[in-house]
Amino acid sequence: MTHFTKLLSASVLALTAGMASAQTDITVAIQLEPPNLDPTGGAAQAIDSVLYSNVFEGLTRFMADGSVVPGLAASWDISEDGLTYTFTLQSGVMFHDGTTMDAEDVKFSLDRARAEDSTNAQKGLFADIADVTVIDPATIAVTLAQPNGSFLFNMAWGDAVIVAPESIETIASNPIGTGAFTFTDWVQGDRLELTRNDAYWGDAPALESATFRFISDPTAAFAAVMAEDVDAFVGFPAPENLPQFEADPRFQVLVGNTEGETILSMNNQMPPFDNVLVRQAVSLAIDRQAIIDGAMFGYGTPIGTHFAPHNPDYVDLIENSSHNPDRARELLAEAGFADGFTTTLKLPPPSYARRGGEIIAAQLREVGITAEISNLEWAQWLEDVFKAKDFGMSIVSHTEPMDIGIYANPDYYFQYDNIVFQAVMEKLNTTTDPDMRSELMAAAQTLISEDYVNGYLFQLAVPTVAKAGLNGLWLDQPTAAVDLTGVSWSE
């Protein structure tokens, strides 16, 4: 054997050994556990965190940079009047139960989402759909009642994923999608397990298996990462510990943007929050920066309206509700509450809510408002606050992308009903001209800021702590997702 051949053989052996040693499983921790596993039937972002793109896919999908690209739709044609979208579906797509995904499944999914009895948390995404027609198994036409410049964007949401009628009865506990991973097991209160889908129609993921662990307590989160019990913690809930991880060569720390407008929501139909003077007083009593510093250790971007600051159409309206406790007291007196009032502050589990709630309650006390704190588990918050609307105030981060349209829905949990705002949003939905859309988005942001619908706090940052050899995790979260399809380990 020549010297060159020996060297070549040694190189091949070394390469093979290196390939064999690359890890193919991952354990990812997140703070919130999904209340169920149907992204088309519930509002909890934790459902998308685990299942978006991994298990379920839509006609289009979000990439890590927020761009919208083809998903289960390989391509589409839009009619000249902007009303009909004809989608050509990807070929060879199978659901995880072995059944074929075709145009009938798309029609079923869209019709189910927009039905009168639909429990979809974002029915507004489908409001403009007038008709869904199957042309052939690989082609479907969606006709809108009016042009909608956001339609392809809307179809990328987790609420718009394609599901199969055969599995719909058990989707909440046994999700069957078309994604790169199949659902394997869910041990409630502990973990959820996924396995690589070897029959996946697209590019095969590098990971063979993935475990999501649910760790809500910040102290336990720190201990799990430090002990290397988890490979990554997305949305790490103890930002005060991030410098410690940044200084440790075993870890990498990623701090990105989310679409999460964190708000002090007010029940606009419940006295005294049906009075704009009271809502303004609450907004002026709040010191945003103190909340960002105290609850988030400086991680977060102040906002003055319900819109992401990294969006080119964001309008800086922070001055409308800059911290001014003296003016807050004057407004309360003007509204007939010179002695203040007592209300509820119902908080879900995330750190921003629990820690932020304590700070906000103290700030409100300074102007005479007593906020009685109730700490709720996530399922209880969804039931009491989101569904039953039984609350005075709450704190939550709205992580859906560009979701200012929720303010046009009077039945949404904070119950804002303004026909002027609704008209602006209706005009926006039918407008495709980019300059006009920007003007309308500015008008919408200004209306809700000046109407003090909610207390606008900050845009949620998403800190991720991961082991040093892990690649492909999203830095930013253009939608609430821990997309594992492009994640791999260094060899």
C-alpha positions in Angstrom: 0.0 0.0 0.0 1.4 3.4 -0.9 2.0 6.1 1.6 -0.7 8.2 -0.1 -3.2 5.4 0.1 -2.5 4.9 3.8 -3.0 8.6 4.4 -6.2 8.5 2.4 -7.5 5.4 4.4 -6.6 7.1 7.7 -8.5 10.2 6.6 -11.6 8.2 5.6 -11.5 6.4 9.0 -11.1 9.7 10.9 -14.0 11.2 8.9 -16.2 8.2 9.5 -15.4 8.2 13.2 -16.2 12.0 13.3 -19.5 11.4 11.5 -20.4 8.6 13.8 -19.8 10.7 16.9 -22.1 13.6 15.9 -25.0 13.7 18.3 -28.4 13.1 16.7 -30.7 13.8 19.7 -31.6 16.9 21.6 -33.4 17.9 24.8 -34.8 21.4 24.6 -36.4 23.1 27.6 -39.1 25.8 27.4 -41.0 27.4 30.2 -44.6 26.8 29.3 -46.3 23.4 28.7 -48.9 23.3 26.0 -52.5 22.8 27.4 -53.2 20.7 24.4 -51.6 19.8 21.1 -54.0 21.3 18.5 -52.5 24.5 17.1 -55.8 25.2 15.2 -58.0 25.0 18.3 -56.2 27.0 21.1 -54.5 30.3 21.9 -51.5 29.1 23.8 -48.2 30.0 22.2 -46.6 26.9 23.8 -48.5 24.7 21.3 -46.7 26.4 18.4 -43.4 26.4 20.3 -43.4 22.6 20.2 -45.3 21.7 17.1 -44.8 24.6 14.5 -42.9 23.2 11.5 -41.7 20.3 13.5 -45.0 18.3 13.4 -47.5 20.6 11.6 -47.1 22.6 8.4 -49.2 25.2 6.5 -49.4 26.2 2.9 -46.7 28.8 3.6 -44.3 29.1 6.5 -42.1 31.6 8.4 -38.4 31.3 8.2 -36.1 32.4 11.0 -35.8 36.0 9.5 -39.5 36.4 9.3 -39.8 35.9 5.6 -42.7 33.9 4.2 -41.8 31.0 1.9 -43.6 28.0 0.3 -44.6 25.3 2.7 -47.1 22.6 1.7 -47.9 24.8 -1.3 -45.0 24.5 -3.8 -46.2 27.5 -5.7 -49.3 29.7 -6.3 -50.9 32.0 -8.9 -52.9 35.0 -8.0 -55.7 36.2 -10.2 -55.6 39.8 -11.7 -58.3 41.0 -9.3 -56.4 39.7 -6.3 -59.3 37.5 -5.2 -58.3 33.9 -6.2 -55.2 32.1 -5.1 -54.5 28.9 -6.9 -52.1 26.7 -4.9 -50.1 23.8 -6.4 -49.3 21.4 -3.6 -46.0 19.7 -2.9 -45.9 16.2 -4.3 -45.6 13.0 -2.2 -46.7 14.5 1.1 -48.0 12.0 3.6 -49.5 12.5 7.1 -47.7 10.7 9.9 -50.4 8.0 9.9 -49.5 7.1 6.3 -52.5 8.8 4.6 -51.9 11.1 1.7 -52.1 14.9 2.2 -54.0 16.4 -0.8 -56.3 19.3 -1.7 -59.2 17.7 0.2 -57.2 18.1 3.4 -56.5 21.7 2.7 -60.1 22.4 2.0 -61.1 20.6 5.2 -58.5 22.6 7.3 -59.5 26.0 5.9 -63.3 25.3 6.1 -62.9 24.0 9.6 -60.9 27.0 10.7 -63.5 29.5 9.4 -66.6 27.6 10.4 -69.1 29.3 12.7 -68.4 26.8 15.5 -64.6 27.0 15.0 -62.5 27.2 18.2 -59.6 28.6 16.2 -58.0 31.4 18.3 -57.3 33.5 15.2 -60.5 33.2 13.1 -59.8 36.6 11.7 -57.0 35.1 9.5 -59.7 33.3 7.5 -62.5 35.9 7.6 -62.0 37.0 4.0 -62.2 33.5 2.5 -65.4 33.2 0.5 -64.8 29.8 -1.1 -62.3 26.9 -1.1 -62.5 24.7 -4.2 -60.6 21.5 -4.9 -59.5 21.5 -8.6 -57.6 18.2 -8.4 -55.7 16.3 -5.7 -52.7 18.6 -6.2 -54.4 21.9 -6.8 -56.7 24.0 -4.7 -58.3 27.5 -5.3 -59.0 29.8 -2.5 -61.3 32.7 -3.4 -61.5 35.8 -1.2 -64.5 38.1 -0.7 -62.1 41.1 -1.0 -58.4 41.5 -1.7 -56.2 40.8 1.3 -52.6 41.9 1.2 -51.7 39.7 4.2 -53.3 36.5 2.9 -50.0 34.5 2.3 -48.6 35.9 5.5 -51.8 34.7 7.4 -51.4 31.2 6.0 -48.0 30.9 7.6 -49.4 31.2 11.1 -49.6 28.1 13.3 -53.3 28.6 13.5 -53.5 27.9 9.7 -51.6 24.5 9.5 -53.1 21.7 7.5 -54.7 18.9 9.4 -56.4 15.6 8.4 -60.1 14.8 9.0 -59.2 11.2 9.9 -57.2 12.3 13.0 -59.1 15.4 14.1 -61.0 13.7 16.9 -57.8 13.0 18.8 -55.6 15.9 17.6 -55.4 17.5 21.0 -53.6 14.6 22.5 -52.2 12.8 19.5 -51.2 15.4 16.8 -50.7 13.9 13.3 -49.2 16.3 10.8 -47.0 16.3 7.8 -43.8 17.7 9.4 -40.2 16.5 9.7 -40.9 15.0 13.1 -43.6 12.7 14.4 -45.2 12.9 17.8 -44.1 10.0 20.0 -45.1 10.6 23.6 -46.4 13.3 26.0 -45.8 12.9 29.7 -47.9 15.8 31.0 -46.1 18.0 33.5 -42.7 16.8 32.3 -41.9 16.3 28.7 -43.0 15.7 25.1 -41.0 13.5 22.6 -40.7 13.7 18.9 -39.0 11.2 16.4 -37.6 12.0 12.9 -40.2 11.3 10.2 -38.3 9.1 7.7 -41.1 9.5 5.2 -40.8 13.3 5.2 -41.4 14.9 1.8 -38.8 17.7 2.3 -35.2 17.8 3.4 -34.5 15.3 6.2 -33.6 16.9 9.5 -30.2 16.1 11.1 -31.8 15.2 14.4 -33.2 11.7 14.9 -35.1 12.5 18.0 -36.1 15.5 20.2 -37.4 15.9 23.7 -39.1 19.0 25.0 -39.0 19.5 28.7 -41.2 22.0 30.5 -39.5 23.9 33.3 -41.5 26.8 34.6 -39.4 27.8 37.7 -36.5 30.1 36.9 -34.3 28.5 39.6 -34.9 25.0 38.3 -34.2 26.3 34.8 -30.8 27.6 35.9 -30.0 24.3 37.6 -31.0 22.2 34.6 -28.9 24.2 32.1 -25.9 24.5 34.4 -25.9 20.7 35.0 -26.3 20.1 31.3 -29.5 18.2 31.8 -30.9 20.0 28.8 -29.1 20.9 25.6 -30.9 24.2 25.1 -33.4 26.4 26.9 -35.4 28.6 24.6 -36.9 31.6 26.3 -34.6 31.2 29.3 -36.7 32.6 32.2 -33.9 33.9 34.5 -32.2 36.7 32.5 -30.1 37.7 35.6 -28.1 34.5 35.0 -27.2 35.1 31.3 -23.8 36.8 32.1 -22.8 33.7 34.0 -23.6 31.5 30.9 -21.9 34.0 28.6 -18.7 33.6 30.6 -18.8 29.8 30.5 -17.2 28.2 27.4 -19.6 25.2 27.6 -22.5 27.5 26.5 -23.6 29.9 23.9 -26.2 32.7 24.6 -28.4 34.0 21.9 -30.6 37.0 22.6 -33.1 37.7 19.8 -36.3 39.6 19.1 -39.8 38.2 19.3 -43.1 39.4 17.9 -44.2 39.5 21.6 -45.7 42.8 22.5 -45.9 42.5 26.3 -48.9 44.5 27.6 -50.7 45.3 30.8 -54.1 44.4 29.3 -57.2 46.1 30.6 -60.8 44.8 30.4 -62.3 47.7 28.3 -65.9 46.6 29.0 -65.4 46.3 32.8 -65.8 49.5 34.9 -63.7 51.5 35.6 -61.6 50.5 32.5 -64.5 51.4 30.2 -63.4 55.0 30.9 -60.5 56.2 28.7 -59.3 58.6 31.5 -58.8 55.6 33.8 -56.9 53.6 31.2 -54.7 56.7 30.5 -54.1 57.1 34.2 -53.0 53.4 34.5 -50.7 53.9 31.5 -49.0 57.0 32.9 -48.6 55.3 36.3 -46.4 52.7 34.7 -42.6 53.1 34.5 -41.7 50.8 31.6 -38.0 51.0 32.1 -38.3 50.0 35.7 -40.2 46.9 34.6 -37.7 46.0 31.9 -34.8 46.5 34.4 -36.5 44.9 37.4 -38.3 42.0 35.8 -36.2 41.4 32.7 -32.7 42.6 33.8 -32.6 45.1 30.9 -33.7 42.7 28.2 -36.6 44.1 26.3 -37.4 47.1 24.0 -39.9 49.7 25.3 -43.1 50.1 23.2 -45.9 52.7 23.1 -48.3 50.7 20.9 -49.1 47.1 19.9 -46.4 46.8 17.2 -42.9 45.4 17.0 -40.2 48.1 17.0 -38.1 46.1 14.5 -40.9 46.3 12.0 -40.2 49.1 9.4 -43.8 50.4 9.9 -43.4 50.8 13.7 -44.3 54.3 15.0 -42.7 55.5 18.2 -45.6 56.6 20.4 -43.9 56.0 23.8 -44.4 59.7 24.7 -48.2 59.2 24.8 -47.8 57.1 28.0 -44.5 58.2 29.5 -44.2 57.8 33.2 -46.1 60.7 35.0 -47.7 59.6 38.3 -48.9 63.2 39.1 -50.8 63.4 35.9 -52.2 59.9 36.5 -53.6 61.1 39.9 -55.2 64.1 38.2 -56.8 61.9 35.5 -58.2 59.5 38.2 -59.7 62.5 40.1 -61.2 63.7 36.8 -62.7 60.3 36.2 -64.3 60.3 39.7 -61.7 58.1 41.4 -59.9 60.7 43.5 -59.4 58.0 46.2 -58.4 55.4 43.7 -60.0 51.9 43.2 -59.3 48.2 43.6 -59.1 45.8 40.8 -57.7 42.3 39.9 -54.3 41.6 38.3 -54.4 38.0 37.0 -51.0 36.7 36.0 -50.0 33.7 33.9 -46.8 31.8 34.7 -44.0 33.5 32.6 -41.4 35.4 34.5 -42.2 38.7 32.7 -45.7 38.4 34.0 -45.0 37.3 37.6 -42.0 39.5 38.2 -43.5 42.4 36.2 -46.8 42.1 38.0 -45.2 42.8 41.4 -43.5 45.9 40.0 -46.6 47.2 38.3 -48.7 46.6 41.4 -46.3 48.8 43.4 -46.3 51.5 40.7 -50.1 51.6 40.6 -50.3 51.8 44.4 -48.3 55.1 44.2 -51.3 56.6 42.4 -54.0 55.0 44.6 -54.9 51.9 42.5 -54.9 48.6 44.4 -54.2 45.7 42.1 -54.9 42.4 43.8 -52.6 39.8 42.3 -53.7 36.3 41.4 -51.1 33.9 40.0 -52.7 31.5 37.6 -51.5 28.5 35.8 -51.6 28.7 32.0 -54.7 26.6 31.5 -56.5 28.6 34.2 -55.4 31.9 32.6 -56.8 30.8 29.2 -60.1 29.8 30.8 -60.6 32.7 33.2 -59.0 35.6 31.4 -58.9 34.8 27.7 -62.2 32.9 27.4 -64.4 34.1 30.3 -63.0 37.6 30.3 -63.2 37.5 34.1 -60.4 40.0 35.0 -59.7 43.7 35.5 -56.0 43.6 34.4 -53.5 41.0 33.2 -50.0 40.9 31.8 -49.3 38.8 28.7 -47.0 38.8 25.7 -48.7 38.6 22.4 -46.3 36.6 20.3 -48.2 36.3 17.1 -46.7 38.1 14.2 -48.1 41.6 13.4 -51.3 40.9 15.2 -52.6 44.5 15.7 -55.8 43.2 14.0 -56.9 41.7 17.3 -58.0 45.2 18.3 -60.6 45.1 15.6 -62.3 42.2 17.3 -64.7 43.4 20.1 -65.0 39.8 21.4 -61.2 39.5 22.0 -60.4 39.1 25.7 -59.7 42.8 26.4 -63.0 43.7 24.6 -62.0 46.9 22.7 -64.8 48.1 20.5 -64.0 51.0 18.2 -65.7 51.3 14.8 -63.0 53.8 13.6 -60.2 51.3 14.3 -62.3 48.5 12.8 -62.7 50.6 9.6 -58.9 51.2 9.4 -58.2 47.5 9.7 -60.8 46.6 7.1 -59.2 49.1 4.7 -55.7 47.7 5.5 -56.9 44.1 4.7 -58.0 45.1 1.3 -55.1 47.4 0.4 -52.1 46.0 -1.4 -50.2 49.3 -2.2 -47.2 49.2 0.2 -47.2 53.0 0.9 -50.9 53.0 1.6 -50.5 50.0 3.9 -47.8 51.8 5.8 -50.0 54.8 6.3 -52.9 52.6 7.6 -50.6 50.7 10.0 -49.4 54.0 11.4 -53.0 55.2 11.8 -53.9 51.9 13.6 -51.0 52.1 15.9 -51.8 55.8 16.8 -55.5 55.1 17.5 -54.9 52.4 20.1 -52.0 54.3 21.7 -54.2 57.5 22.1 -57.1 55.4 23.2 -54.9 53.8 25.9 -56.6 50.4 25.2 -53.9 48.6 27.2 -50.7 49.5 28.9 -47.9 49.0 26.3 -44.8 47.8 28.2 -42.0 46.2 26.0 -41.2 44.0 23.2 -40.2 40.6 24.7 -36.6 39.5 24.0 -36.0 35.8 23.6 -32.8 34.6 25.4 -31.7 31.1 24.5 -28.9 29.3 26.4 -27.5 26.3 24.5 -24.5 24.0 24.5 -21.6 25.3 22.5 -21.8 22.7 19.7 -25.5 23.2 18.8 -26.2 24.9 15.5 -29.3 26.1 13.6 -31.5 27.4 16.5 -33.5 30.5 15.6 -32.1 33.7 17.0 -35.3 35.7 16.6 -38.8 34.4 16.9 -40.9 35.8 14.0 -43.5 33.4 15.3 -43.6 31.4 18.6 -41.7 28.4 17.4 -38.7 26.2 18.4 -38.1 25.0 14.8 -35.8 22.0 15.0 -35.8 21.2 11.3 -32.5 22.9 10.6 -30.8 22.1 14.0 -27.7 20.0 14.1 -24.6 19.3 16.3 -21.1 20.1 15.4 -19.0 16.9 14.8 
